[in-house]
Amino acid sequence: MTATVIGKNVKVGTTGRVAANVSLAAGTPSIQQFWAYLAAVTGAANQPFGANPHTAITM
């Protein structure tokens, strides 16, 4: 799964790489971490999905 997220708390960039067969590489964060990132960039009051693993592209 890939997604584009646009907003005032989002830095331009990527945190992912693809494997040689154009699939997500081993170790790519799961859906739970994706939701944790979305919670962080939307300013959720707490961390309902855990810690945000994508701090490099979060303001």
Protein Blocks (a to p, Z undefined) as FASTA:
>chain_A
ZZddddfkbccddfbdcdfkopacehiacfklmmmmmmmmnopablfnopafklmlcZZ
